[in-house]
Amino acid sequence: MIRSFTTHKIREQKELTGVYWAFTPCQGEHKGKIYQVMTPSCWESHPDFTNYRGEGIYKTQFYAGGNIRLEFKGVSHTATVYCDGKEIASHYNAYTIFGTVLKDLPEGEHTLEIKADNRFSEASALHIPNDYMSYGGINRPVVLEKIHEVYINWIHVTPMLVEGKWKAEVQVQMENIAEEEKSIDIDMEIAGQKSNLTDIKIAGNSKNTITTSFDFTGVEVWCPENPKLYTVTAEIYKDGICEDDFIDRFGFREVKLLGKDILLNGKKLRIKGLCRHEDHPQFASALPVAAMAADLEIFKDLGANSVRTSHYPNDEVFLDLCDEQGILVWEENHARGLSLEDMKNPNFEPQAEQVIREMIEAHYNHPSIYIWGILNECASDDPYGKECYDKQFQLIKELDQSRPHSFASFKFKTDICFGLPDVVSYNIYPKWYHDTPVDEYLDDLYQWVQKETDGAGKPFLITEIGAGGLYGYRNAYDSKWTEEYQAKTVEKQVSTVLNYADCSGVYIWQFCDIRVCDEWFDKRPRTMNNKGIVDEYRRKKLAYDGVKRLFKSYSNYVE
């Protein structure tokens, strides 16, 4: 499924995935053998490749001609793309979208090949052996579009409430793939209002971004209780003929910070969330839309109002569903647990910044996203690390000033970066990795932030807290790893955080048990991170009902 709604009515568009492709591994005992595999998928879901690290070539045919744009929603974790044997694109990172244009492609049958590679190497600064699995394959859809010489890349809508009335700034980026300058007109419609922009010049082989604004009356706000969505449409006209269109959705909602509070549409927000990886024992990271929707039904049953996309940008269809269901999203770039040495990899900064650019460009309009996160549990206690955090926050501010930003720290009383983010966020595990009482540990940490750091006076979030529990494991003395210990500990942790007046909320680590890289086998029973409130098959653990009772006893807002 490409999106949960129609994004083009004029531009011809076809999904190339959703069918079988030929797959050939490039290494290992099955090297050179041809398989027929359904896409999108991860090769670890196939019985012959459950632990395969290497390269694999996916191959299909398509019929097309003219100016063709190919968009790849996600290939893990590096991709090299060929059309009729010629390399046409390459990309790093499993979790962001990339595309390429084929000009004047001859009409007829063509061969598309994608070489995916999930190996770890010095060339990969973000995909490293980690506490989650880096899968391989075409894990999100591939789309073919037939375009004219001038087409729309994206539309960004920024709603804002000014003196009690809603306004919106709208940016439209167009691209001209012709050699010569083009002049076009644009018809735009947003939330029922129409506008016409004429004689827009775009130089040859270049991009042009135009900006306009609208005033609105009588619109409904987007919020968890009423996730009202509106449509924005832009159409390109050349000599009176419509040649391209682009449709996206947005919501009238505003996120502001006021002292220690996070405000959604002027109301003090209370986050009741869970961290979620894109992971499933059947589908790996290539979850079908029905599985995504089922996960969100569990979120709603728990009374949760937010999800943290740990630790990478999520499938845009999942974000569509969050928009529709009123689930707030903390979305973050791809980085988890990188050491100072990892961050000094010369590929780190360009690869991390590329993820930020691609994430924000593609996901800007999702009203569910209320905050951008970066660099989970990285070297935020070192001056070099601080420079990296600063550069990435500055980039976020260049790309989007309508949302706050943060990072999840685990540096207890040693973090030096809290002057940089808008929101101070911490991952803590009292009564799991140490036996300090939850209330003492939380208050001690918060008071240190207020008295000893540049994060004083900012909103404060707990972005991870939890305990491990093996599904079905119980004993008479409620030891760690039992469901009983997990349930008792998580309930105490969550209730303490939600009752702490100066904390804006909590994200439980985590929603479901997930597979981790084999290099972590000695750190995690079952080679799984077992801190899920449900197991990998979404079966409830004992902690489930306690979390549900707590979350449903607190409203989404603090009066």
C-alpha positions in Angstrom: 0.0 0.0 0.0 1.6 3.3 -1.1 -0.5 5.7 1.0 -3.8 5.6 2.8 -5.3 8.2 0.4 -5.0 9.3 -3.2 -1.9 11.5 -3.9 -2.4 12.0 -7.6 -5.4 12.1 -10.0 -3.6 13.6 -13.0 -0.1 12.1 -12.7 -0.1 8.5 -13.8 1.2 6.3 -11.0 1.7 2.5 -10.5 3.1 0.5 -7.7 5.7 -2.0 -8.9 5.8 -3.9 -5.6 2.9 -5.9 -4.2 3.8 -8.7 -6.6 6.5 -11.3 -6.9 10.0 -10.2 -7.9 13.0 -12.4 -8.7 15.5 -12.5 -5.9 19.1 -13.7 -6.2 21.6 -13.7 -3.2 25.1 -12.6 -4.1 26.9 -14.5 -1.3 26.5 -17.6 0.8 25.4 -21.1 0.2 22.5 -20.1 -2.0 24.5 -17.7 -4.2 23.2 -17.4 -7.7 19.9 -19.2 -7.0 16.8 -17.4 -8.2 13.8 -17.2 -5.8 10.4 -15.6 -6.4 9.7 -13.4 -3.4 6.7 -11.1 -2.7 7.6 -7.5 -2.2 7.8 -5.4 -0.1 9.5 -7.8 2.2 12.7 -8.5 4.1 14.8 -11.5 3.0 15.0 -12.6 6.6 11.3 -13.6 6.3 12.3 -16.3 3.8 13.3 -19.7 5.3 16.7 -19.7 3.5 17.8 -16.2 4.6 16.8 -15.9 8.3 20.3 -14.7 9.2 21.6 -13.6 5.9 24.0 -10.6 5.8 25.1 -9.7 2.3 23.8 -8.4 -1.0 20.7 -9.5 -2.9 19.4 -8.5 -6.3 15.7 -8.0 -6.9 14.5 -8.0 -10.5 11.3 -7.2 -12.2 10.0 -5.9 -15.6 7.8 -2.9 -16.3 6.3 -1.4 -19.4 6.6 2.4 -19.8 8.0 5.2 -22.0 8.7 8.9 -21.9 9.7 10.8 -18.7 9.5 8.3 -15.8 10.1 8.9 -12.2 10.8 5.9 -9.9 10.3 6.4 -6.2 11.7 3.9 -3.6 10.0 4.2 -0.2 12.6 2.1 1.6 15.5 -0.3 0.7 17.6 -1.8 3.5 20.1 -0.7 4.1 21.9 0.4 1.0 20.5 0.3 -2.5 22.0 0.4 -6.0 19.3 0.7 -8.8 19.7 -0.4 -12.4 17.4 0.0 -15.4 18.2 -2.2 -18.4 21.6 -2.9 -16.9 22.6 0.7 -16.4 23.0 2.2 -12.9 20.5 5.0 -12.3 20.5 5.6 -8.5 22.1 4.7 -5.2 21.0 5.4 -1.7 22.0 4.8 1.9 19.6 4.1 4.8 16.6 1.7 5.1 14.1 4.2 6.4 13.8 7.2 4.1 12.5 7.7 0.6 14.6 8.4 -2.5 13.8 8.7 -6.2 15.3 9.1 -9.7 14.1 10.3 -13.1 14.5 8.5 -16.4 14.2 11.1 -19.2 12.9 10.0 -22.6 12.8 6.3 -21.8 12.0 4.4 -24.9 8.4 3.0 -25.0 8.5 -0.7 -24.2 9.4 -3.4 -21.7 12.2 -2.6 -19.3 14.1 -4.4 -16.6 14.4 -2.9 -13.1 17.0 -4.3 -10.7 17.7 -3.3 -7.1 20.8 -4.5 -5.3 20.2 -4.3 -1.6 23.0 -4.7 1.0 22.5 -5.1 4.7 26.2 -5.7 5.6 27.9 -3.7 8.3 31.0 -1.8 7.4 33.0 1.4 7.9 30.9 2.9 5.1 27.8 2.6 7.2 27.8 4.9 10.2 24.1 4.4 11.2 23.4 0.8 10.4 25.7 -1.0 12.9 25.2 -4.1 15.1 22.6 -2.8 17.5 19.8 -3.5 20.0 17.4 -4.0 17.1 17.6 -5.8 13.8 18.9 -4.2 10.6 17.0 -6.3 8.0 17.7 -6.6 4.3 15.5 -6.1 1.3 12.9 -3.9 -0.4 11.1 -3.2 2.8 8.7 -0.5 1.5 6.9 0.1 -1.8 8.5 1.0 -5.2 6.4 3.3 -7.3 6.6 4.3 -11.0 5.2 7.7 -12.1 4.9 9.1 -15.6 5.7 12.8 -15.5 5.9 15.9 -17.7 9.0 18.1 -17.9 7.8 20.2 -15.0 6.4 18.3 -12.0 5.8 18.9 -8.3 8.2 17.4 -5.8 6.4 18.3 -2.6 3.9 20.6 -0.9 4.5 21.8 2.7 1.7 23.3 4.7 2.4 25.2 7.9 -0.8 26.0 9.9 -0.6 28.8 12.5 -3.1 30.4 14.8 -2.8 34.2 14.7 -5.1 36.3 17.0 -7.6 33.5 17.2 -7.7 32.8 13.4 -6.1 30.0 11.4 -3.7 30.8 8.7 -1.5 28.6 6.6 1.7 29.1 4.7 2.0 26.8 1.7 5.2 26.0 -0.1 5.3 24.1 -3.4 8.5 22.8 -4.9 8.6 22.1 -8.6 11.3 20.6 -10.8 12.0 21.2 -14.4 13.9 18.4 -16.1 14.0 20.1 -19.5 17.1 22.0 -20.7 15.2 25.2 -21.4 13.3 27.5 -19.1 9.6 26.7 -18.6 6.7 29.0 -17.7 3.7 27.4 -15.9 0.6 28.3 -14.0 -0.5 26.6 -10.7 -4.1 26.1 -9.4 -4.2 25.4 -5.7 -7.0 24.3 -3.4 -6.5 24.0 0.3 -9.3 23.2 2.8 -11.9 24.4 0.3 -10.1 27.7 -0.6 -8.7 28.2 -4.2 -5.9 30.2 -5.6 -4.3 30.7 -8.9 -0.6 31.6 -9.5 0.4 32.5 -13.1 3.5 32.7 -15.2 5.9 31.0 -12.9 9.4 30.7 -14.4 11.6 27.7 -13.8 15.0 27.5 -15.2 16.2 24.4 -17.1 17.3 21.5 -15.0 16.5 23.2 -11.7 14.0 23.4 -8.9 11.8 26.3 -7.8 9.9 26.7 -4.6 7.0 29.2 -4.4 5.3 30.3 -1.2 1.8 31.6 -0.6 -0.5 32.0 2.3 -4.2 31.5 3.1 -6.7 32.7 5.8 -9.4 30.4 7.1 -12.6 30.5 9.0 -14.8 27.7 10.4 -12.1 25.0 10.2 -11.8 22.3 12.8 -8.6 21.6 14.7 -6.7 18.3 14.6 -6.3 16.7 18.0 -6.3 13.2 19.5 -10.0 13.5 20.3 -10.9 14.8 16.8 -8.2 14.0 14.2 -9.7 16.2 11.5 -7.7 16.2 8.2 -7.9 18.5 5.3 -6.5 18.2 1.8 -4.2 20.5 -0.2 -4.0 20.1 -4.0 -1.7 21.8 -6.5 -2.1 21.4 -10.3 0.4 22.5 -12.9 -1.0 24.0 -16.2 1.0 24.5 -19.4 -0.8 26.4 -22.1 -4.1 25.7 -20.4 -3.6 22.0 -20.1 -3.2 20.3 -16.7 0.0 18.3 -16.8 0.7 17.4 -13.2 -0.9 17.4 -9.7 0.1 16.7 -6.1 -2.3 15.9 -3.3 -1.4 15.8 0.4 -3.2 16.0 3.8 -2.6 18.2 6.8 -4.3 19.2 10.0 -5.0 22.6 11.7 -3.0 22.1 14.8 -0.2 24.1 16.6 2.5 22.8 18.9 4.0 25.5 21.2 6.2 25.5 24.2 5.4 27.6 27.2 8.0 27.4 30.0 8.0 23.8 31.2 4.8 22.9 29.2 4.2 21.4 25.7 1.0 22.9 24.4 -1.2 21.3 21.7 -3.7 23.9 20.4 -3.1 25.9 23.6 -3.7 23.0 25.9 -1.0 21.5 28.2 -0.2 18.1 26.8 0.3 14.9 28.8 2.1 12.3 26.8 1.0 8.7 27.4 3.1 6.8 24.9 5.1 3.7 24.0 8.2 3.3 21.9 7.7 1.1 18.8 10.0 -0.6 16.4 8.9 -1.7 12.9 9.4 -5.4 13.7 7.3 -8.5 13.4 8.3 -12.2 13.4 6.5 -12.8 10.1 7.1 -9.6 8.3 10.4 -8.3 9.9 10.4 -4.5 9.2 8.1 -4.7 6.2 4.8 -4.7 8.0 1.7 -4.7 5.8 -0.9 -2.0 6.5 -3.2 -4.4 8.3 -0.5 -5.2 10.8 0.2 -1.5 11.3 -3.5 -0.8 11.9 -3.7 -3.7 14.4 -0.8 -2.2 16.4 -2.5 1.1 16.6 -5.7 -0.6 17.8 -3.6 -2.0 20.7 -2.3 1.5 21.4 -5.9 2.8 21.6 -7.0 0.0 23.8 -4.2 0.8 26.2 -5.3 4.4 26.3 -2.0 5.6 24.8 -2.0 8.9 22.9 1.5 8.8 21.4 4.1 6.6 19.7 7.8 7.1 19.5 9.3 5.8 16.3 12.4 4.3 17.7 14.9 4.7 16.3 14.3 5.8 12.7 11.7 7.4 10.4 8.7 5.2 10.0 6.7 4.1 7.0 4.6 7.0 5.8 1.5 4.7 5.7 2.0 4.2 9.4 2.1 8.0 9.9 -1.0 8.3 7.7 -2.8 5.9 10.1 -1.5 7.9 13.1 -2.9 11.1 11.5 -6.3 9.4 11.0 -6.4 7.8 14.5 -5.2 10.9 16.4 -2.0 9.3 17.7 0.8 11.8 18.4 4.2 10.9 17.0 7.7 11.6 18.2 9.7 10.8 15.0 13.5 10.7 15.0 16.3 10.3 12.7 18.3 7.1 12.5 20.8 6.7 15.3 20.8 4.6 18.4 23.6 4.1 20.9 26.4 5.5 18.9 29.7 5.9 20.7 32.0 8.8 20.4 34.2 6.6 18.1 31.1 5.8 16.0 30.2 9.6 15.7 33.8 10.3 14.5 33.2 8.0 11.5 33.6 10.4 8.5 30.3 9.1 7.1 28.4 9.8 10.3 27.5 13.5 9.8 26.6 13.4 6.1 24.5 10.2 6.6 22.7 11.5 9.7 22.0 14.8 8.1 20.7 13.1 4.9 18.2 11.2 7.0 17.0 14.4 8.6 16.5 16.1 5.3 14.7 13.2 3.7 12.6 12.6 6.8 11.4 16.2 7.2 10.8 16.7 3.5 8.7 13.6 3.2 6.8 13.8 6.5 6.4 17.6 7.0 2.6 17.6 6.6 1.7 14.9 9.1 -0.2 16.6 11.9 0.4 13.6 14.2 4.2 14.5 14.3 4.5 16.9 17.1 8.3 16.7 17.8 11.5 15.7 15.9 14.1 13.6 17.7 17.7 12.8 16.9 20.6 10.7 18.2 19.1 8.4 20.8 21.6 7.6 23.5 24.7 8.9 21.7 27.8 10.7 22.9 26.0 13.7 24.4 28.5 13.9 27.3 31.5 14.9 25.0 32.3 18.2 23.4 32.7 16.6 19.9 29.4 14.9 20.4 27.9 18.2 21.4 29.0 19.7 18.1 27.2 17.0 16.2 24.0 17.5 18.2 24.2 21.2 17.6 24.7 20.8 13.8 21.7 18.5 13.5 19.4 20.7 15.6 20.4 23.7 13.5 19.5 21.7 10.3 16.1 20.8 11.8 15.4 24.5 12.5 16.3 25.3 8.9 13.9 22.8 7.6 11.0 23.2 10.1 10.4 25.9 12.6 6.8 24.7 13.4 7.8 21.8 15.7 10.0 21.5 18.7 13.0 19.1 18.8 14.7 16.9 21.3 16.9 13.9 21.9 16.7 11.0 24.3 19.7 11.0 26.7 20.9 8.2 29.0 23.9 10.1 30.4 23.0 10.3 34.1 24.3 13.7 35.4 27.0 13.9 32.7 25.1 15.2 29.7 26.4 18.6 28.4 23.9 19.1 25.5 20.7 20.2 27.2 21.1 23.8 26.1 20.5 22.7 22.5 17.1 21.0 22.3 13.7 22.6 23.0 12.7 19.7 25.2 14.9 17.8 27.7 14.3 14.0 27.4 15.7 11.1 29.4 15.8 7.3 29.2 15.8 5.8 32.7 15.4 2.3 34.0 15.1 2.4 37.9 14.3 -1.0 39.4 15.6 -2.7 36.3 19.3 -1.8 35.7 19.6 -0.6 39.3 17.5 -0.8 42.4 17.1 2.9 43.2 13.5 3.8 44.1 11.7 5.3 41.1 10.6 8.5 42.8 14.0 9.2 44.2 15.8 8.6 40.9 13.4 10.7 38.9 13.4 13.6 41.3 17.2 13.5 41.7 17.7 13.6 37.9 15.2 16.4 37.3 16.6 18.6 40.1 20.1 18.1 38.6 18.8 19.2 35.2 17.2 22.3 36.7 20.2 23.3 38.9 23.3 22.2 37.0 22.5 22.3 33.2 21.4 24.6 30.5 18.1 22.6 30.3 16.6 24.4 33.3 13.1 25.6 32.7 12.4 23.5 29.6 9.8 20.8 29.2 10.9 17.5 30.5 10.0 14.0 29.1 10.8 10.5 30.0 11.4 8.9 26.6 12.1 5.3 27.9 11.3 3.5 31.0 10.5 -0.2 31.5 11.6 -3.7 32.5 12.1 -7.0 30.7 9.5 -9.8 30.9 9.6 -13.1 29.1 6.1 -14.1 27.9 4.9 -17.0 29.9 7.8 -17.0 32.3 6.7 -16.9 35.9 8.1 -18.2 39.2 7.3 -18.3 42.9 9.7 -15.4 43.8 8.8 -12.9 41.0 12.4 -12.5 39.9 13.6 -10.3 37.1 12.5 -11.5 33.6 9.2 -12.8 35.0 5.9 -11.3 33.9 5.1 -10.6 37.5 8.2 -8.5 38.1 7.8 -6.6 34.8 4.1 -5.8 35.6 4.9 -4.6 39.1 7.9 -2.5 38.0 6.3 -0.9 35.0 3.2 0.1 36.9 5.4 1.7 39.6 7.5 3.5 37.0 4.7 4.8 34.9 2.6 6.0 37.8 5.5 7.8 39.3 6.3 9.6 36.1 2.7 10.6 35.4 2.3 11.9 38.9 5.5 14.0 38.7 4.2 17.5 38.2 7.1 18.9 36.2 7.2 16.0 33.7 5.3 16.3 30.4 4.8 12.5 30.1 6.2 9.1 29.4 7.1 6.7 26.7 7.3 3.1 27.9 10.1 1.0 26.5 8.5 -0.7 24.6 5.4 -1.7 22.7 6.4 -5.2 21.6 9.3 -7.5 21.9 11.7 -7.2 19.0 14.5 -9.1 17.4 18.1 -7.7 18.0 21.2 -8.2 15.9 23.0 -11.5 16.5 26.0 -9.6 17.8 23.8 -8.8 20.9 23.0 -12.5 21.6 24.8 -12.4 25.0 22.9 -9.3 26.1 19.3 -10.3 25.4 17.5 -13.6 26.1 16.1 -15.2 23.0 18.2 -12.6 21.0 15.2 -10.4 21.6 14.7 -7.1 23.4 12.0 -8.5 25.8 10.7 -5.3 27.4 7.5 -5.2 25.3 4.1 -4.8 27.0 3.1 -7.4 24.4 5.4 -10.1 22.9 6.5 -10.2 19.3 3.2 -11.8 18.3 1.3 -9.1 20.2 0.2 -11.4 23.0 -0.5 -9.5 26.2 1.8 -9.8 29.1 0.7 -9.2 32.7 2.0 -5.6 32.5 -0.6 -4.8 29.8 -3.6 -4.4 32.1 -1.7 -2.2 34.6 -0.5 0.1 31.8 -4.1 0.3 30.4 -5.5 1.1 33.8 -3.0 3.9 34.4 -3.1 5.4 30.9 -6.9 5.5 30.9 -7.0 7.1 34.4 -5.2 10.2 33.0 -6.5 12.6 30.4 -4.6 13.8 27.4 -4.2 17.2 29.0 -3.2 18.7 32.3 -5.8 21.1 33.7 
